[in-house]
Every structure is written in structure tokens, then in C-alpha cells.
């Protein structure tokens, strides 16, 4: 329990917000990446894939330091996928 309290006290709330929004973008990009791969668009899918991994590194660096950053990461991920799929569904 002490480690949980210690990690909570060490949270940087600006980083929490940044991780949340970064993973909204990451998962929206994953959905877009999948669409591009299915559409056989190699240059765009490769570019989006490399940008995804760049942003993923940001999250990994933060949650290896404090596991509580996984919470905004997971919530942002959910929203990113939801918004991307809902947006694509609306255009179909």
C-alpha cells in the first residue's frame, strides 16, 4: 500500500494529461493505420506506423517510472479507438 501512496504522490498531473491525450492520438492513429493497411496504401501506413511507435515510447518512458501512468494511458486509448471508429463509421 505504501508504494501505491508513494507513486500517487509522485504523479506529475501535467504528465497525466499529456499521456492521456497522447494515447487518444496513438489509438486513433492505430485505427487509421489499420484502415490504411487494409486499403494497401504502403507509404501512408508506414508513415503512420512510425509515428505511432514514436508516441508509444513517450508512454513507456512514463509508466516505467510510475505504474499509475497506465491509467490515463488506458483511458486515452479507449477514447482514441472509440472516436476513430465512430468517425469512420459516420463517413461510411
N, C-alpha and C positions, 0 to 999 in steps of 0.2 A: 504493500500500500504506500510505503514511503517513496518508492520510485515513481509511482503514479503522481503523487503530490509534487515531487521534485520536478518531474517533466512538465506538469501543468504550470508550475511557477516559472519555468524557463521558456515557455512559449512566447514567441515574438508574434504579436497579433497582426502586425503588418505582413509577416511571412505567411500566417494562416490565410489571410485574404488573398495573397499572391498565389499560394499553392492552389486554393480553391478555384480562382479564375484561370490559372494555367491549365488545370485539368479539365475545366469546361472546354477550353480550346483544344487540348490534346484529344479528348474523346470525340469532339465534333470533327476534328481532323481525321481520326481513325475511321469514323463513319464515311467521311468524304474519300479517304484513301481506299476503302473497300469498294466504294462505288466506282472509283477511277480504275481499279484493278479489274473489276468485272467488265467495265467498258473497254478494256485493253488500251488504256492510254498510258504508255510507259514513262514518258518524260514527266508528266504531271504526277503520276502515282509515285515515282521515285523521289521527286522533289518533296511532296507532302510527307512521304515516309521518313526522309532525312530530317525534316523539321520536327516531326513527332518525336524522334529519338533525342533531338536537342532539348526539347521541352521536358521529356521524361527524365533526363539527367537532373534537371532542376528539382523535381520532386524527390528523386532518390537521394540526392545530396542532403535534402532537408529531413526526410524521415529516417535516415540512418543516424542522424544526430538526436532526434527525438521522435519516438514512435507515434506520438499523438498527432503529428502532421499527416498521418494516414487518414484521419477522419475527414479533414477538409478535402483531401485528395479524392477519397471515395465519393463524397457528396458532389464535388465538382465533376467527377467522372460521370456520375449518374445524370446530372443536368446536361452535360455536354452531349452525351449519346441521345438523350430524350429530345433535346432541341434539334439536333441534326436530323434525326429520323422524322420527327414531326414536320420539319421544314421540307424535307424531301418528299414526304407523303402529300403535303399540301401542293407541291408542284406536279405531282404525278397525275 
